[in-house]
Amino acid sequence: MLKKMKQLKFSIKEGSIGWLEWNNPELTVNLISSSFLKELSEVIKKIESSQIKALVFVSQKENNFCAGADIKEIQNMKNPEQIRLVLESAHLVFSEFEKLNFTKICTIDGACLGGGLEWALCFDYRLVSADPNTKLGFPEVQLGLIPGLGGCIRLPKLVGLKKALELILTGKSVSSRKAVSIGLAHENVPSLVLKKRALQLAQQIIEGKAPFNPVNKYKNKKPFFYWMEFFFKSLICLVFKKKSLEKTKGFYPAPLKAIELIKKTYYYPISDKLLKKEMSVFTQLLQTPESKNLIRLWLLMDSAKKINTVSTNYKPIKKIAIIGAGTMGQSIAYLMADKGFQVRLIDNKLEALCESLKKTRKLFEKQKRLRKINSYELENRFNNLSVSQNFSGIKTIDLIIEALPEDLILKQKIIKEVSKKAKPECFFASNTSSLSILDLAKSSMFPSHFFGLHFFNPAHRMPLLEVFIKEDQRETYPQILQFIKKLGKVPLFVKDSPGFVVNRILVAYFSECLNLFEEGYEIESLDSILTNQLGMPLGPFELMDKIGLDICLQTIFHLEEKGIFFKRPGWLKTLTVVLGKGEKSKEGFYNYKEKIKIVNPKINSLKREKRTDFMTDKQLIQRIINRMAVEGKTLIQNKIVQKEEDIDLALALGAGFPAFLGGPMLYSKKEKDLL
């Protein structure tokens, strides 16, 4: 007797069409898990005995087909033998389903990622909805893994070697239109009629009137390109390997393992032998420290994004005003318009507003070129943005965000002026990175509606958002939490403190590197060590130049005014006078006047030590990271942030700390015995 299914429900429609629904009642999304595989194994037996002639598979989750494998379950698999047994079980079930001798149609409406897409590859037809939320991809590489449920074996045979490597190595997802164009899916259908179309296609297949055949082999679909890839497979894989090493600097083993595996298995038919090779690589990668650290950060990020909004009796935020059309203001405006909010960008400089409209238009056109949006969506989102040189119409705004320069007097003046004209129920947020939110709130006519939203540049790309809302206000104003949730950012709730978390620890990082420079270490050497050996995307001195030396110094000195002191060189106050403001002024620690970046010769005028007893590179790295960790512990002691995991996540998402290391707090603990 079959057990009662919790996730899968099988029925028969129109006499001979099987209808299989998937809905995990315990989760908001469907996941490939041990419980799902057990139910699938049972339902396959039921399907085999039903004598149906076609099968349609649907997910009952809104905007979700399958979010992938259950990461928590994977993380709990400590024993390689346990991992192998689970993978073997999954492959066996997938293969049994794939071999069913009737047409299988899969409908995909919403996210179809990782293990979910590997499951979808077992079907004969994949119908995808035209909804913008429908995305298909293999994000495993972002967890230090490769697809482990047949993706590395099945995908290249479906879309070809080049497209398969692009999907697997980048971890990026593609839209439904792109999925059809590369052969990953067969038909793009409006969401409202997706299920109806699947039933219609099933009936056409049964009657022998199918409009097209599911050519699921790239060799048969595009024979010329197939043989071209066959003859040049070594060169293609070499190019992808070179690109991967340039991007990851060799710190991530998963991309290289994926290339090697796909190169060896691409031209052979799907078999248990090939699937076992994939399982072996997946199991090895799951045991690496890189994968463990990446999975840890992913789980922390997933947990942080789960914002509970208990109350539903509130008016949602729809209209937003952003004051200040500088680099950050422009980026925030684009983000808000892209998310569907009506945005008014305000600045007294007409040229800044025109530049903002121009940049916003280019960003939306880029989305269209990448087939993420169509022409209608482009115009609709671009029209969400309007500009103004004054505060007219501010009475209709639900949320005001100031993105002005870090000048306390200027911010206080504007906040006071605008809050007088805004409606009483309007919320006001500051994007400050170093000033106190409570100090700024005093200038508002409605300080209880004032809070902090610190975006990172560029706001539309950086996932982290530092948020300061008084704890007693979080439940009182659920529309703010809902607004944050809609942005899709990873929120880090912090206590009001100059610099919050990321900038505070960055200042500690910069200060320590400046001290090392004063002690006789060369900036090129320090930048090289931290990028090539630690994995930082930019060295500290190049990063300071990118941010702007004037902004870095302004933040350091403002923190000092608030009683937060860092050991630093005495010449720091005159640094911008001696060197310049960084990349924007063509001079900083480096000279940017020529095409080739070189060290600014003016640094020789700075007073430095001449030493002979240099630390090893590992000792140097440990000293720098320890300084960051010490500052992190101070933040926890002062209850600016709750736990070390929050700091690790914030630095990985907001400051580019190498994610494969797990964050500065974790890295400092693991490497404490180096000295």
C-alpha positions as CSV (number, residue, x, y, z in Angstrom):
1,M,0.0,0.0,0.0
2,L,1.4,3.4,-1.0
3,K,1.9,6.0,1.7
4,K,0.0,9.2,1.6
5,M,2.0,11.8,-0.3
6,K,2.8,15.2,1.4
7,Q,4.4,16.9,-1.6
8,L,3.3,15.1,-4.7
9,K,-0.2,14.6,-5.9
10,F,-0.9,12.4,-9.0
11,S,-4.2,12.3,-10.9
12,I,-5.4,11.6,-14.4
13,K,-7.0,14.2,-16.7
14,E,-8.9,13.7,-19.9
15,G,-8.7,10.0,-19.7
16,S,-5.0,9.4,-20.5
17,I,-3.0,12.4,-19.4
18,G,-1.2,12.1,-16.1
19,W,-1.2,15.2,-13.9
20,L,1.5,15.5,-11.3
21,E,1.5,18.4,-8.9
22,W,4.3,19.4,-6.5
23,N,3.8,21.5,-3.4
24,N,5.8,21.2,-0.2
25,P,3.4,22.4,2.5
26,E,6.2,22.9,5.0
27,L,8.2,25.4,2.9
28,T,7.5,28.5,0.9
29,V,9.5,27.0,-2.0
30,N,9.9,23.5,-3.4
31,L,13.3,21.9,-2.8
32,I,14.9,18.7,-3.9
33,S,15.3,16.7,-0.7
34,S,15.4,13.2,0.6
35,S,11.7,13.3,1.4
36,F,10.9,14.6,-2.2
37,L,12.9,11.8,-3.7
38,K,11.2,9.1,-1.6
39,E,7.8,10.4,-2.7
40,L,8.9,10.6,-6.3
41,S,10.1,7.0,-6.2
42,E,6.7,5.9,-4.9
43,V,4.7,8.0,-7.4
44,I,6.8,6.5,-10.3
45,K,5.4,3.1,-9.3
46,K,1.9,4.5,-9.3
47,I,2.4,6.2,-12.7
48,E,3.8,3.0,-14.3
49,S,0.7,1.1,-13.3
50,S,-1.7,3.8,-14.5
51,Q,-1.2,3.2,-18.3
52,I,-1.2,6.9,-19.1
53,K,0.0,8.1,-22.5
54,A,1.6,11.5,-21.4
55,L,2.4,13.2,-18.2
56,V,2.3,16.9,-17.2
57,F,4.3,18.1,-14.2
58,V,3.4,21.4,-12.4
59,S,4.5,23.2,-9.3
60,Q,1.7,24.8,-7.2
61,K,4.1,27.3,-5.6
62,E,3.7,30.9,-6.8
63,N,6.7,32.2,-8.8
64,N,8.6,29.0,-7.9
65,F,9.2,25.7,-9.7
66,C,12.1,24.6,-7.5
67,A,14.7,26.7,-5.7
68,G,17.3,23.8,-5.9
69,A,18.5,21.2,-3.5
70,D,17.9,21.5,0.3
71,I,21.2,23.2,1.3
72,K,20.6,22.6,5.0
73,E,20.3,18.9,4.4
74,I,23.4,18.9,2.3
75,Q,25.3,20.8,5.0
76,N,24.4,18.2,7.6
77,M,26.0,15.4,5.5
78,K,29.3,15.1,7.2
79,N,30.2,11.6,6.0
80,P,31.3,11.2,2.3
81,E,29.7,7.8,2.2
82,Q,26.4,9.3,3.3
83,I,26.7,11.9,0.6
84,R,27.4,9.2,-2.0
85,L,24.4,7.1,-1.0
86,V,22.0,10.1,-1.2
87,L,23.3,11.1,-4.6
88,E,23.1,7.5,-5.9
89,S,19.5,7.4,-4.6
90,A,18.7,10.6,-6.4
91,H,20.3,9.5,-9.7
92,L,18.4,6.2,-9.5
93,V,15.1,8.0,-9.1
94,F,15.8,10.5,-11.8
95,S,16.9,7.8,-14.3
96,E,13.8,5.7,-13.5
97,F,11.6,8.7,-14.3
98,E,13.6,9.6,-17.4
99,K,13.1,6.1,-18.8
100,L,9.3,6.1,-18.5
101,N,8.1,5.2,-22.0
102,F,5.7,8.1,-22.6
103,T,6.1,11.8,-23.2
104,K,6.8,13.9,-20.1
105,I,6.1,17.6,-20.1
106,C,7.4,20.0,-17.4
107,T,5.9,23.4,-16.8
108,I,8.2,26.0,-15.3
109,D,6.7,29.1,-13.8
110,G,9.1,31.0,-11.5
111,A,12.6,30.1,-10.3
112,C,14.0,26.8,-11.5
113,L,17.5,26.5,-10.1
114,G,20.2,24.0,-9.4
115,G,18.8,20.6,-8.5
116,G,15.3,21.8,-9.7
117,L,16.7,22.4,-13.2
118,E,18.6,19.1,-13.2
119,W,15.2,17.4,-12.4
120,A,13.6,19.4,-15.3
121,L,16.2,18.1,-17.7
122,C,14.7,14.6,-17.2
123,F,11.6,15.6,-19.1
124,D,11.0,15.5,-22.9
125,Y,9.5,19.0,-23.1
126,R,10.1,22.0,-20.9
127,L,7.4,24.8,-21.2
128,V,8.5,28.0,-19.5
129,S,6.3,31.0,-18.5
130,A,6.9,34.4,-20.0
131,D,6.8,35.9,-16.4
132,P,9.9,37.9,-15.5
133,N,10.2,35.8,-12.3
134,T,10.9,32.7,-14.4
135,K,14.6,32.1,-14.2
136,L,16.6,29.0,-15.0
137,G,20.2,28.4,-13.9
138,F,22.8,26.4,-12.0
139,P,24.0,28.5,-9.0
140,E,26.1,25.6,-7.5
141,V,29.4,27.2,-8.3
142,Q,28.5,30.1,-6.0
143,L,28.5,27.5,-3.2
144,G,31.8,26.0,-4.2
145,L,30.1,23.1,-5.9
146,I,29.1,21.8,-9.3
147,P,25.7,20.4,-10.3
148,G,25.5,17.0,-8.7
149,L,22.3,15.5,-9.9
150,G,23.2,15.0,-13.6
151,G,23.5,18.6,-14.7
152,C,27.1,18.4,-15.8
153,I,26.2,15.3,-17.9
154,R,22.8,16.2,-19.3
155,L,23.1,19.9,-20.0
156,P,26.0,19.9,-22.5
157,K,24.2,17.3,-24.6
158,L,21.2,19.6,-24.7
159,V,22.6,23.1,-25.3
160,G,26.2,22.3,-26.4
161,L,29.6,22.6,-24.8
162,K,30.0,26.4,-24.8
163,K,26.5,27.3,-23.5
164,A,26.7,24.6,-20.8
165,L,30.1,25.9,-19.6
166,E,28.7,29.5,-19.5
167,L,25.7,28.5,-17.4
168,I,27.6,26.2,-15.0
169,L,30.7,28.3,-14.5
170,T,29.0,31.7,-14.0
171,G,26.2,30.5,-11.8
172,K,23.9,33.1,-13.5
173,S,20.3,32.3,-14.4
174,V,18.7,33.0,-17.7
175,S,15.2,34.3,-18.6
176,S,12.5,32.2,-20.2
177,R,13.1,33.8,-23.6
178,K,16.9,33.1,-23.3
179,A,16.2,29.6,-22.2
180,V,14.2,28.9,-25.4
181,S,16.7,30.6,-27.6
182,I,19.6,28.4,-26.4
183,G,17.6,25.2,-26.4
184,L,17.2,24.8,-22.7
185,A,13.4,25.0,-23.0
186,H,11.0,24.3,-25.8
187,E,8.3,26.9,-25.7
188,N,7.7,30.3,-24.0
189,V,4.1,30.6,-22.8
190,P,2.1,33.3,-20.9
191,S,1.7,32.4,-17.3
192,L,-2.1,32.4,-17.3
193,V,-2.3,29.7,-20.0
194,L,0.9,27.7,-19.2
195,K,-1.0,24.7,-17.7
196,K,-3.6,24.8,-20.3
197,R,-1.0,24.8,-23.0
198,A,0.8,21.8,-21.4
199,L,-2.5,19.8,-21.4
200,Q,-3.1,20.9,-25.0
201,L,0.4,19.8,-26.0
202,A,0.0,16.4,-24.2
203,Q,-3.2,15.8,-26.1
204,Q,-1.6,16.7,-29.4
205,I,1.2,14.3,-28.7
206,I,-1.2,11.5,-27.9
207,E,-3.1,12.2,-31.2
208,G,0.1,12.3,-33.2
209,K,-0.4,16.0,-34.0
210,A,2.4,17.6,-32.0
211,P,3.5,20.9,-33.6
212,F,7.2,20.0,-33.0
213,N,9.3,17.2,-31.7
214,P,11.5,17.5,-28.6
215,V,14.9,17.4,-30.2
216,N,16.8,17.0,-27.0
217,K,20.3,16.4,-28.4
218,Y,22.5,19.3,-29.5
219,K,24.2,16.9,-31.9
220,N,20.9,16.6,-33.8
221,K,19.7,20.1,-33.4
222,K,22.9,21.9,-34.6
223,P,25.2,19.3,-36.1
224,F,27.6,21.9,-37.6
225,F,28.2,23.6,-34.3
226,Y,28.4,20.2,-32.5
227,W,31.3,19.0,-34.7
228,M,33.0,22.4,-34.5
229,E,32.9,22.1,-30.7
230,F,34.1,18.5,-31.0
231,F,37.2,19.4,-32.9
232,F,38.0,22.5,-30.8
233,K,36.8,21.2,-27.4
234,S,40.3,21.5,-25.9
235,L,40.7,25.1,-27.0
236,I,37.2,26.0,-25.8
237,C,37.8,24.5,-22.4
238,L,41.2,26.2,-22.2
239,V,39.6,29.6,-22.9
240,F,37.0,29.0,-20.2
241,K,39.7,27.9,-17.8
242,K,41.7,31.0,-18.5
243,K,38.6,33.2,-17.9
244,S,37.8,31.4,-14.7
245,L,41.3,31.8,-13.3
246,E,41.3,35.5,-14.2
247,K,38.0,35.9,-12.3
248,T,38.7,33.6,-9.3
249,K,42.5,33.8,-9.2
250,G,42.5,30.1,-8.6
251,F,40.9,30.3,-5.1
252,Y,37.7,28.5,-6.1
253,P,38.3,24.8,-7.2
254,A,34.7,24.2,-8.4
255,P,34.9,25.9,-11.8
256,L,38.1,24.1,-12.8
257,K,36.6,20.8,-11.7
258,A,33.5,21.4,-13.7
259,I,35.5,22.2,-16.9
260,E,37.6,19.0,-16.4
261,L,34.5,16.9,-15.9
262,I,32.5,18.3,-18.8
263,K,35.5,18.0,-21.1
264,K,35.8,14.3,-20.3
265,T,32.1,13.4,-20.4
266,Y,30.5,15.6,-23.1
267,Y,30.8,13.3,-26.1
268,Y,29.7,10.1,-24.4
269,P,26.1,8.9,-23.9
270,I,24.5,9.3,-20.5
271,S,25.4,6.3,-18.3
272,D,25.8,5.3,-14.7
273,K,29.5,5.5,-15.2
274,L,29.4,9.2,-16.2
275,L,26.9,10.1,-13.4
276,K,29.2,8.4,-10.8
277,K,32.1,10.6,-12.1
278,E,30.0,13.7,-11.4
279,M,29.0,12.3,-8.0
280,S,32.6,11.8,-7.1
281,V,33.6,15.4,-8.0
282,F,30.6,16.8,-6.1
283,T,31.4,14.8,-3.0
284,Q,35.0,16.0,-3.1
285,L,34.1,19.6,-3.4
286,L,31.5,19.4,-0.7
287,Q,34.3,18.5,1.7
288,T,36.5,21.5,0.8
289,P,36.8,24.5,3.2
290,E,35.8,26.8,0.4
291,S,32.5,25.1,-0.1
292,K,31.8,24.9,3.6
293,N,32.4,28.6,4.0
294,L,30.3,29.5,1.0
295,I,27.4,27.4,2.2
296,R,27.6,28.9,5.6
297,L,27.4,32.4,4.2
298,W,24.6,31.4,1.9
299,L,22.5,30.1,4.8
300,L,23.3,33.3,6.8
301,M,22.1,35.4,3.8
302,D,19.0,33.3,3.4
303,S,18.2,33.7,7.1
304,A,18.8,37.5,7.0
305,K,16.4,37.9,4.0
306,K,13.5,36.4,5.9
307,I,11.8,39.5,7.3
308,N,8.6,38.8,9.1
309,T,5.9,41.4,8.7
310,V,3.1,40.4,11.1
311,S,0.6,43.2,10.4
312,T,-1.1,43.5,7.1
313,N,-3.3,46.5,7.9
314,Y,-1.1,49.2,6.5
315,K,-0.7,51.3,3.4
316,P,2.3,50.1,1.4
317,I,5.0,52.5,0.2
318,K,4.6,53.4,-3.4
319,K,6.0,56.9,-4.0
320,I,9.6,57.6,-3.1
321,A,11.7,60.8,-3.2
322,I,15.5,60.7,-3.3
323,I,17.3,63.9,-2.4
324,G,20.7,64.2,-4.0
325,A,21.5,63.2,-7.6
326,G,25.1,62.3,-6.9
327,T,26.6,58.8,-7.7
328,M,24.7,57.2,-4.8
329,G,21.5,59.0,-5.4
330,Q,21.4,58.1,-9.0
331,S,22.1,54.4,-8.2
332,I,19.3,54.3,-5.6
333,A,16.9,56.0,-7.9
334,Y,17.5,53.4,-10.6
335,L,17.1,50.6,-8.1
336,M,13.8,51.9,-6.9
337,A,12.4,52.5,-10.4
338,D,13.5,49.0,-11.4
339,K,11.6,47.5,-8.4
340,G,8.4,49.2,-9.5
341,F,8.3,52.2,-7.2
342,Q,7.4,55.7,-8.4
343,V,10.6,57.7,-7.9
344,R,11.2,61.5,-7.8
345,L,14.9,62.4,-7.9
346,I,15.6,65.9,-6.5
347,D,18.7,68.0,-6.9
348,N,19.2,71.7,-7.6
349,K,21.8,70.9,-10.2
350,L,20.1,70.4,-13.6
351,E,23.2,68.7,-15.1
352,A,23.2,66.1,-12.4
353,L,19.5,65.3,-13.0
354,C,20.1,65.0,-16.8
355,E,23.1,62.7,-16.1
356,S,20.9,60.6,-13.9
357,L,18.2,60.1,-16.5
358,K,20.9,59.3,-19.1
359,K,22.5,56.6,-16.9
360,T,19.2,55.1,-15.9
361,R,18.1,54.8,-19.5
362,K,21.4,53.1,-20.3
363,L,21.0,50.6,-17.5
364,F,17.5,49.7,-18.6
365,E,18.6,49.3,-22.2
366,K,21.4,47.0,-21.0
367,Q,18.7,44.9,-19.3
368,K,16.8,44.7,-22.6
369,R,20.0,43.7,-24.5
370,L,20.5,40.9,-22.1
371,R,16.8,39.9,-22.6
372,K,16.0,40.4,-19.0
373,I,13.2,42.8,-19.9
374,N,11.3,43.6,-23.1
375,S,10.6,47.0,-24.7
376,Y,7.4,47.5,-22.9
377,E,9.0,46.8,-19.5
378,L,11.9,49.1,-20.3
379,E,9.6,52.1,-21.0
380,N,7.4,51.2,-18.0
381,R,10.3,51.1,-15.6
382,F,12.0,54.1,-17.0
383,N,8.8,56.1,-16.7
384,N,8.8,55.3,-12.9
385,L,11.5,57.9,-12.6
386,S,11.0,61.7,-12.7
387,V,13.3,64.5,-11.7
388,S,12.9,67.9,-10.0
389,Q,15.0,70.8,-8.9
390,N,12.7,71.7,-6.0
391,F,10.4,70.0,-3.4
392,S,7.1,70.5,-5.2
393,G,4.8,67.5,-4.9
394,I,6.6,66.3,-1.7
395,K,3.2,66.1,0.0
396,T,2.3,63.0,-2.0
397,I,5.5,61.0,-1.1
398,D,5.5,58.0,1.2
399,L,9.2,57.7,1.8
400,I,12.0,60.2,1.5
401,I,15.6,59.1,1.2
402,E,18.4,61.6,1.5
403,A,21.6,60.7,-0.4
404,L,23.5,64.0,0.2
405,P,27.3,64.3,0.8
406,E,28.5,63.4,4.3
407,D,28.1,66.9,5.7
408,L,26.1,67.0,9.0
409,I,25.1,70.7,8.7
410,L,23.9,70.3,5.1
411,K,21.9,67.1,5.9
412,Q,20.3,68.7,9.0
413,K,19.3,71.8,7.0
414,I,17.7,69.7,4.2
415,I,16.0,67.3,6.5
416,K,14.4,70.1,8.5
417,E,13.2,71.9,5.3
418,V,11.8,68.9,3.6
419,S,10.1,67.4,6.7
420,K,8.1,70.6,7.1
421,K,6.6,70.1,3.6
422,A,6.1,66.4,3.8
423,K,2.9,64.7,5.1
424,P,3.0,63.7,8.8
425,E,2.8,59.9,8.0
426,C,5.7,60.1,5.5
427,F,8.9,58.2,6.4
428,F,12.3,59.7,6.2
429,A,15.6,57.7,5.7
430,S,19.2,58.8,5.6
431,N,21.8,57.0,3.5
432,T,24.6,58.2,5.7
433,S,27.6,56.0,6.1
434,S,29.3,57.7,9.0
435,L,26.9,60.1,10.8
436,S,24.5,59.3,13.6
437,I,20.9,58.6,12.6
438,L,19.6,59.8,16.0
439,D,21.5,63.1,15.5
440,L,20.0,63.6,12.1
441,A,16.5,62.6,13.3
442,K,16.5,65.6,15.7
443,S,16.2,67.9,12.6
444,S,13.1,66.2,11.4
445,M,9.6,67.4,12.3
446,F,8.6,63.7,12.8
447,P,11.7,62.0,14.4
448,S,9.8,58.8,15.2
449,H,9.5,58.3,11.4
450,F,13.2,58.7,10.8
451,F,15.5,55.7,10.2
452,G,18.7,54.7,8.5
453,L,19.2,52.9,5.2
454,H,22.8,52.6,4.2
455,F,23.2,51.4,0.6
456,F,26.5,50.3,-0.8
457,N,27.8,51.6,-4.1
458,P,26.5,50.8,-6.7
459,A,23.2,50.4,-4.9
460,H,21.5,48.4,-7.7
461,R,24.2,45.7,-7.6
462,M,25.5,45.5,-4.0
463,P,23.3,43.1,-2.1
464,L,23.9,44.4,1.5
465,L,21.7,47.0,3.1
466,E,22.6,48.3,6.7
467,V,19.3,49.2,8.4
468,F,18.8,51.2,11.6
469,I,15.3,51.1,12.9
470,K,14.5,51.4,16.6
471,E,13.5,48.0,17.9
472,D,10.2,49.3,19.2
473,Q,9.4,50.7,15.7
474,R,10.0,47.5,13.7
475,E,6.6,46.0,14.4
476,T,4.9,49.5,14.5
477,Y,5.9,50.3,10.9
478,P,5.6,47.0,9.0
479,Q,5.5,48.9,5.7
480,I,9.2,49.7,6.1
481,L,10.0,46.1,6.6
482,Q,7.9,45.2,3.6
483,F,9.6,47.9,1.5
484,I,13.0,46.4,2.5
485,K,11.8,43.0,1.6
486,K,10.6,44.1,-1.8
487,L,14.1,45.6,-2.6
488,G,15.5,42.1,-2.5
489,K,18.5,43.2,-0.4
490,V,20.1,41.3,2.4
491,P,19.3,43.6,5.4
492,L,21.7,43.9,8.4
493,F,19.8,45.4,11.3
494,V,22.3,47.5,13.4
495,K,22.4,49.9,16.3
496,D,22.9,53.5,15.6
497,S,26.6,54.2,15.5
498,P,28.9,56.2,13.2
499,G,30.1,54.0,10.4
500,F,27.7,51.2,11.4
501,V,29.4,47.9,10.7
502,V,31.1,47.7,7.3
503,N,32.6,51.2,7.2
504,R,33.8,50.9,10.8
505,I,35.7,47.7,10.1
506,L,36.9,49.1,6.7
507,V,38.4,52.0,8.6
508,A,40.2,49.6,10.9
509,Y,41.4,47.7,7.8
510,F,42.6,50.9,6.1
511,S,44.2,52.3,9.2
512,E,46.2,49.1,9.8
513,C,47.4,49.1,6.1
514,L,48.4,52.7,6.4
515,N,50.4,51.9,9.6
516,L,52.2,49.1,7.7
517,F,53.0,51.5,4.9
518,E,54.4,54.0,7.4
519,E,56.4,51.1,8.9
520,G,58.2,50.6,5.6
521,Y,56.1,48.2,3.6
522,E,55.4,49.3,0.0
523,I,51.9,49.9,-1.2
524,E,52.3,47.8,-4.3
525,S,53.5,44.9,-2.2
526,L,50.7,45.2,0.3
527,D,48.1,45.4,-2.5
528,S,49.6,42.4,-4.2
529,I,49.7,40.2,-1.1
530,L,46.1,41.0,-0.2
531,T,44.7,40.4,-3.7
532,N,46.9,37.5,-4.9
533,Q,47.3,35.6,-1.6
534,L,44.2,36.5,0.4
535,G,41.8,37.0,-2.6
536,M,40.6,40.5,-2.0
537,P,39.1,42.0,-5.2
538,L,41.2,45.2,-4.8
539,G,44.2,46.0,-2.6
540,P,43.6,48.4,0.3
541,F,45.4,51.4,-1.3
542,E,43.7,50.9,-4.7
543,L,40.4,50.6,-2.9
544,M,41.0,53.8,-1.0
545,D,41.8,55.5,-4.3
546,K,38.5,54.1,-5.8
547,I,36.4,55.4,-2.9
548,G,38.2,58.7,-2.8
549,L,40.9,59.6,-0.3
550,D,38.9,62.7,0.8
551,I,35.9,60.5,1.7
552,C,38.1,57.9,3.5
553,L,39.8,60.7,5.6
554,Q,36.4,62.4,6.3
555,T,35.1,59.1,7.7
556,I,38.1,58.4,9.8
557,F,38.1,61.9,11.3
558,H,34.4,61.9,11.9
559,L,34.7,58.7,13.9
560,E,37.5,60.3,15.9
561,E,35.2,63.2,16.7
562,K,32.7,60.6,18.1
563,G,35.4,59.1,20.3
564,I,36.2,56.1,18.0
565,F,40.0,56.3,17.6
566,F,42.3,54.3,15.3
567,K,46.0,54.2,15.4
568,R,47.1,56.0,12.3
569,P,50.1,57.9,10.8
570,G,50.5,61.5,11.8
571,W,50.7,62.6,8.2
572,L,47.2,61.4,7.4
573,K,45.5,64.8,7.8
574,T,47.6,66.2,4.9
575,L,47.3,63.2,2.7
576,T,45.0,64.6,0.1
577,V,47.1,67.8,-0.1
578,V,50.2,65.8,-0.8
579,L,48.8,63.0,-3.1
580,G,45.4,64.0,-4.3
581,K,41.8,62.7,-3.8
582,G,42.4,59.3,-5.6
583,E,41.2,58.0,-8.9
584,K,38.6,60.9,-9.4
585,S,41.5,63.5,-9.3
586,K,43.8,61.2,-11.3
587,E,46.2,61.1,-8.4
588,G,46.2,59.3,-5.1
589,F,48.4,56.4,-3.9
590,Y,48.6,55.6,-7.6
591,N,48.9,57.9,-10.6
592,Y,46.0,57.5,-13.0
593,K,47.0,60.1,-15.6
594,E,48.4,57.6,-18.0
595,K,46.7,54.4,-19.3
596,I,49.0,52.3,-17.1
597,K,48.5,52.7,-13.4
598,I,51.7,53.4,-11.5
599,V,52.6,54.3,-7.9
600,N,52.4,58.0,-7.3
601,P,56.0,59.3,-6.8
602,K,54.7,61.9,-4.4
603,I,54.5,59.2,-1.7
604,N,58.2,59.6,-1.2
605,S,57.5,62.9,0.6
606,L,55.6,61.1,3.3
607,K,57.6,60.4,6.5
608,R,58.1,56.6,6.8
609,E,60.4,54.2,8.6
610,K,63.2,52.3,7.1
611,R,63.1,48.7,8.4
612,T,64.9,45.5,7.6
613,D,62.9,43.0,9.8
614,F,59.9,42.3,7.6
615,M,57.1,39.9,8.5
616,T,56.3,37.0,6.3
617,D,53.3,37.4,3.9
618,K,51.1,35.1,6.1
619,Q,52.0,37.1,9.3
620,L,51.2,40.3,7.5
621,I,47.8,39.0,6.4
622,Q,47.1,37.7,9.9
623,R,47.9,41.0,11.5
624,I,45.6,42.9,9.1
625,I,42.7,40.4,9.6
626,N,43.2,40.3,13.3
627,R,42.8,44.1,13.4
628,M,39.5,43.8,11.6
629,A,38.4,41.0,13.9
630,V,39.2,43.1,17.0
631,E,37.1,45.9,15.7
632,G,34.3,43.4,15.0
633,K,34.4,42.1,18.6
634,T,34.2,45.8,19.8
635,L,31.0,46.2,17.7
636,I,29.5,43.1,19.3
637,Q,30.5,44.2,22.8
638,N,28.8,47.6,22.2
639,K,25.8,45.8,20.7
640,I,26.1,47.6,17.4
641,V,25.5,44.2,15.8
642,Q,24.4,40.9,17.4
643,K,26.9,38.2,16.4
644,E,30.1,37.4,14.6
645,E,28.2,35.7,11.8
646,D,26.5,39.1,11.0
647,I,29.9,40.7,10.6
648,D,31.2,37.9,8.3
649,L,28.2,38.2,6.1
650,A,28.3,42.0,6.0
651,L,32.0,42.2,5.0
652,A,31.5,39.5,2.3
653,L,28.5,41.3,0.8
654,G,29.3,44.9,1.5
655,A,33.1,45.1,1.3
656,G,34.2,42.3,-1.0
657,F,35.9,40.2,1.7
658,P,36.6,36.8,0.0
659,A,33.5,34.8,0.5
660,F,35.4,31.5,0.2
661,L,37.3,32.4,3.4
662,G,34.0,32.8,5.3
663,G,34.5,36.3,6.6
664,P,37.2,38.1,8.8
665,M,35.8,36.8,12.1
666,L,35.9,33.2,11.0
667,Y,39.2,33.5,9.2
668,S,40.9,35.1,12.2
669,K,39.9,32.2,14.4
670,K,41.1,29.6,11.9
671,E,44.4,31.2,11.3
672,K,45.3,32.3,14.8
673,D,48.2,29.8,15.1
674,L,50.0,31.1,12.0
675,L,52.1,33.6,14.0
